[in-house]
Amino acid sequence: MNERRLELFPPTTRLEKMPTGADHLSIGGCDLTTLAEQYGTPLYIYDQATLDGAVDEYRAALRHTYPHATGITYAGKAFLCVAIAQWAARRGLWVDCTGAGEIHIAVTAGVPRAQILVHGVNKSVAVLAAAVTHAGTIVVDNLIELHRLAPLRKREADFPDLWLRVRPGVAVETHSYRQTGQDDSKFGMSSAEAMEAVLFCCQQDLPLAGVHFHQGSHFHDPEPIGPGVDRVLDLIATLRQGSGWTPAYLSPGGGWGIPYHEDDLPHPSIADYVRFVAARVEEGCEARDLPLPILHMEPGRSLVARAGVAIYRVGALKRTPHRRWLLLDGGMADNIRPALYGARYSALPVVSPLRPVTDQAWLAGPYCESGDVLISALPMPDVQPGEMIAIPASGAYHLMMGSNYNGALRPAVLWVSKGQAQLIQRRETLEDLVDRDLALQESVAV
C-alpha cells in the first residue's frame, strides 16, 4: 500500500538510506528531513522536473494529435508567485491572471505582455485598466465588461486581443463547487449574449480574436467534454453566419484531474485528455466547415499539483473511542480543499515511509474548527510526536486559497532541482500579521 502511495509523489522522489539505517524521502535530490529542519514546517516544496515533465507531456500530445497551431496557458489561480511566473514565461507558457494582484505578480516576474492572459467573472474598471496596460489577451466574461472596455480602446493604441467566455450549457462530473459550464453558472455568456458581443466588437472596432469555455475542474473522464466542444462549435458556426466573424483562437479551458489518493490509481494520462479534445475539435470543425482555430489548452492542477508536496510535523496524538488522531502543525489555513469540498488526500511519514501500517488515522490541523481535517481514515504506521508527514499532490489550490485563520503564518515555499533547494517564498512572520493594521486613536477609543 505504501509503495503505491509513492506513485502520487513527484517522479524524482527517492528513498535515501541515512547513516542511521533509516530511509528518508527525497525529492529533486533534496532530503526532506534536512529541508524541514532548515526551513521549518509547514513547508511546501515544488519540484522543477515534475513541472517541466507535465509541460513536455502536453506539448508532445498536442504536437501528435492536432494539425494546427497550439498553445498552453498556466493557470495562475492554481499557484502563482514570482518564481513560478518566471518559470512559466521561460517555458513559453501564457500566464492566466485573475485580478490586479495576479497581474502584478506576473508583471513583477517580467512575464512578457504577449504571454499574460486575464480572466475574471467581475472585472472592475481598475482591473480592466490594468489588463489593458499589461496583458496581451483579455477573456471577456460579460457584456457590461465589454462595454467598459470600449472607451479604453479609444484611448489605447496598443490594445489586447479579446476572447469571449461562453457557457456551453454542460458541465463535467465533479463537485458542484467546481462545475463551471452549466447554464446557471456565474461564468461566461449565453449564446444570445455572445452574438450581441460579436456585433458590438465589430461596431466598436474591438480586436476580438477568440472563444473560451470551461466546464469544470478536476474531472477524470474526457468524454463529457465532447458535448461542450460540439455546442461551442455550433455557436461559432452561428456567429460566423450572423456576423462573418470566426475566432482565431479556441480555448476549451482545462480542469483535467490528477490522482490525489492511491485509490485514484491508475489515472488516465494527459495524452488521453489532449487526444480526445484535439480530435473532437478537428472533427467538429470539419463537419461544420469551420477553419481550424489555434487550440489553446489551459491546464491548471494537471501541470502543477503533482509537483508540490506539503510537509507537516506531528504534534499531539489522541485516541478517541473510534479514531486515532495525528495532530499536525498545518491544515485548513494552508489547504482548505478538504473542508471546502471534501478533497481526499494520502500521506507518508518522511522517515521510514514504507514501515508497516498499524491502523487508520485521522490527520488534522491545529485550528479551531471541527472541519480542520486534512485526511480521514488513512491506514498509517505507528507515528510519534515530532515526526514529519509528507502529503503529495499539494501543488495546486492550496496556498492561493490560504489564510491567516487563528493567526496562522503562511508557510515557506521551496523550489527543488538537481539536488539544489531555493527559497521562493519566505515564511510569514508575526510582524507580517499586523503590518497592515493601524492602532485605534485614543480620541475615538471607547
Secondary structure, DSSP 8 states (H G I E B T S, - for coil): -HHHHGGGS-TT-EEEE-TTS-EEEEETTEEHHHHHHHH-SSEEEEEHHHHHHHHHHHHHHHHHH-SS-EEEEEETTT---HHHHHHHHHTT-EEEEEHHHHHHHHHHTT--GGGEEEE-SS--HHHHHHHHHH-SEEEE-SHHHHHHHHHHHHH-SS--EEEEEB--B---SS-GGGB--BTT-SSSB-HHHHHHHHHHHHHHT--EEEEE---BSSBS-STTHHHHHHHHHHHHHHHHHHHS---SEEE----B----SGGG-S---HHHHHHHHHHHHHHHHHHTT----EEEE--SHHHHTTTEEEEEEEEEEEEETTEEEEEES-STTT--HHHHH------EESBSTTS---EEEEEE-SSS-TT-EEEEEEEE----TT-EEEESS-SSSSGGG---GGG----EEEEEETTEEEEEE----HHHHHTT-----TTT--
